[in-house]
Amino acid sequence: LLAFVGLGIALAGAIQVAIAAAGLGAAIRYVPYPVHAGFMNSVAVLIALAMLPHALGITPAQMNQGLAASLAQAHAGTIAVAGLTAWLARRPPRWILPVPAYLVALVGGTAAHHLLAHVLGEHRLGPLLGAMPLPAPDADLWRTMTTLVLDGTVLHMGWPLLQFSVTVALIASLQSLMSHSVINGLTRKRLRFTDGGLMHI
């Protein structure tokens, strides 16, 4: 399964390269602003809903018990850390403006968590992310991917694989293009992709 998904992701990357080479990304200019706003805001809402249990210091299962029960089980220290982090990302101190706001929020929120954990106890705050190992694909995985191609499995499952890859490629491309548009709005500068990278126009 992992090898099959890996092939799908690789194919999605190839499709994205083809989209870029064909200049199809320019079609984003025809997307109306309300559609753009709806797409980006829906992503933000989904991320906020997924992170809400962690901001309250409870598990997703506890969150399913209802808002009142969730708030009753929430940890004040966790809410304070989440609120401070959001505030620093939105309104960083003026004296630290040369540093990106999100980096300030990441460092400040992490420091606040460990400080409160030292004072109040770790049980009063949410858990740490912990180790996130990202092992490189081993030889067996590459061998399996090659076997899927050679034994005809990819051809037999070609349509589901193509559907998966096209969906991933389109969503990733749309997200990148919409984010690019947001950057243009925030910087009040129009950026254009060139062979050497990004340039202001």
Secondary structure, DSSP 4 states (H G I P E B T S, - for coil): -HHHHHHHHHHHHHHHHHHHHTTGGGGGGGS-HHHHHHHHHHHHHHHHHHHHHHHHT--HHHHTT-HHHHHHH--HHHHHHHHHHHHHHHS--GGGTTS-HHHHHHHHHHHHHHHHHHHH-GGGSPPP------PPP-HHHHHHHHHHHHTTHHHHTHHHHHHHHHHHHHHHHHHHHHHHHHHHHHHTS-EEEETTEEEE-
